[in-house]
Amino acid sequence: MRPSLRLPSTLLRAVPAACYGSTLALRRWARGRLPRSEGLLGRLGAVEREGFAVAEGFVPAPECDRLRAEVDRLLEEYAADVQRTSNGGDERLFGADRVSAAIGEFASHEVLSGCFAAYCRPRKPQCMTMANRIRATPENLGSGNGWHRDSVGARQFKAILYLSDVDREHGPFQYLRGSHRPTSRVRTALELGTRFDSNRFDTGEFDDYFAGHPDLVTVTASAGTLLLADTTGLHRGAPLTSGTRHALTNYFTDGPPADHVLRLVVNPGGGAA
Ligand SMILES: O=C(O)CCC(=O)C(=O)O
């Protein structure tokens, strides 16, 4: 059996100390604005083992209402910069943290940054938030356009915050438990007859494979739930069959995001950068 990867204990001690010691974090906590972050670093163990972790009640409901309204406002105000996929149903504003103080707080959340630092050990950690609203339009493919790995290389870390209640029909995040392990890439290739470096599995031909997979996890949860995921694992947002899903996604990178992502970032001066 393959031994599970473990974070060095010195790092696990140092990062929480650095995060929890922050006066900024304590100030926000005292104002009741800081989402509940106690124990988040502890959930990294689940990310190591399973590839993802779920923290319910990370943001209180009234704050989710405010953030949802903020996403709606930004999608209207920066309509020219909004990326639309999934038959127009999936609307994404990359770099929403740059044009919204409220969303900026999520991007710069110190415990989340600490989780990224502990999990990926970046030299130049950066974070950008993507604000997302996806509706149950005909033929929508769900958030992220179907089953995929964000990459087949080094670890990748994302934090997704549901801003609306997500039941089965509202496009929940789905993940194949354990698929972040390098051995999973070999297994996927052998089982699906794909290349070892394939990262998109969204043609529909593999839907039955994923639907019947024993490791499939579907994260239905209330607004305010936070997901931490190693997105080198197999995942998608399920297609919506009803309603609308609002979410924020933190893209954590070592150095600036890839050029193809940077090109999508909101440019308040006019048009995408
Ligand atoms: O939002 C989700 O549930 C998953 C999104 C995703 O897979 C992506 O944007 O790459």
The ligand as an ORCA input file, in Angstrom:
! r2SCAN-3c Opt
* xyz 0 1
  O     -16.909     25.341     -9.165
  C     -16.804     24.123     -9.136
  O     -17.592     23.393     -8.522
  C     -15.664     23.464     -9.870
  C     -15.027     24.426    -10.821
  C     -13.918     23.867    -11.611
  O     -13.731     22.695    -11.687
  C     -13.041     24.756    -12.352
  O     -13.345     25.938    -12.504
  O     -11.976     24.293    -12.811
*
